[in-house]
Amino acid sequence: MHNIRKIGIRILLILAVLFLYQRGVEYLYRPHNETITFINKERREYDGEIETLICGTSTAQRGIDPEIIDKKMETVSFNTASSLQPLDGTYELIKDVTRNNPVETVILGIAPDIMMKREVDTKYKSRLYDRLQSPVSKFKYQLRGCSVDEWPYMMFYSARVEDYFAGESIRENINVKQSEEYKAGQIIESNYKAKGMIANKKKLKGEQPDVLTQGESEFSADKVKAHNLESLVEIAEYCSDNQIELILVYIPLPGKKIQSYGDITTIHDYFTEFAKKHDALFWDFNYHKELKTLFTNDKFEDTKHLNRNGAEVFSEQLADMYYRYHTGENIEEDFLDTCPYYVASEAVGEKDE
């Protein structure tokens, strides 16, 4: 018994030293302006209040502004989207947030590229892992979404450090993290906006196409990986079982990105059928009749993401559509039968009349 007690004490001491070491490494090496620091801090502040959860990849993280959603939908929302967010992780994240919050609505930004991806890089998995707050959720995600080789990278910040001799970065981190502004929660030199959202002011350069010719689609149901579809089904079933409204949203894209897909009709049809089958809503804003006029190149920071101004416009549209849908209006009139880029401007005008 005495030996067992001694072994137990030694194990506890080792764990304590390991914990302190990891905290020290993270303090020294995690960049002071890394957004996850502020995201987790804010989410803890809203713990127990979140009613609307925003999930998805970087298009959702940069495209949906929780502050506008809160005001227009009279809710408390939080944006938990992240770059290349894997769907198995999204499932665990939804469960993690709903564990302590009265979530009524999940807005999931769809990402065709993720559906076709066999594997997501470890660093993108870690961004999802860092958003999980329950140890149980972290453990479950490690089991289902990560290989054993990736576990150290997820669990220990020391495994993520690439250069232990980056003296200048260390000095900058220490100086900023010891400042009164940082301790008070002020974000320094970061594109973080609020409540999980990232926003940039850059504008997409180049001419905006007027009419696109439909070609061979880069997306098809055959290219969707089984494990991604299974995770999306799990998300839909979890929301249904817990009386949570699930809204799949295809966030507006610039004409250049739509062109790169060859034909986004297959994307629209795939998620339309999925939503019907699983009793979810699907709002495809790339079929919105005002896509070309509302979401011009100056609303995007690059060929994929909305910028700060574009996110404001889109979030207003999304919240307005949510309100109108729940007050019984026919929102189908806002959408065309195809993407506006496949229709001449005069034809769109004739349909509106």
Secondary structure, 3 states (H helix, E strand, C coil): CHHHHHHHHHHHHHHHHHHHHHHHHHHHHCCCCCHHHHHHHHHHHCCCCCCEEEECCHHHHHHCCHHHHHHHHCCCEEECCCCCCCHHHHHHHHHHHHCCCCCCEEEEECCHHHHCCCCCCHHHHHHHHHHCCCHHHHHHHHHHHCCHHHHHHHHCHHHHCCCCCCHHHHHHHHHHHCCHHHHCCCCCCCCEEECCEECCCCCCCCCCCCCCCCCCCCCCHHHCCHHHHHHHHHHHHHHHHCCCEEEEEECCCCHHHHHHCCCCHHHHHHHHHHHHHCCCEEEECCCECCHHHHCCHHHECCCCCECHHHHHHHHHHHHHHHHHHHCCCCHHHHECCCCHHHCCHHHHHHHHC
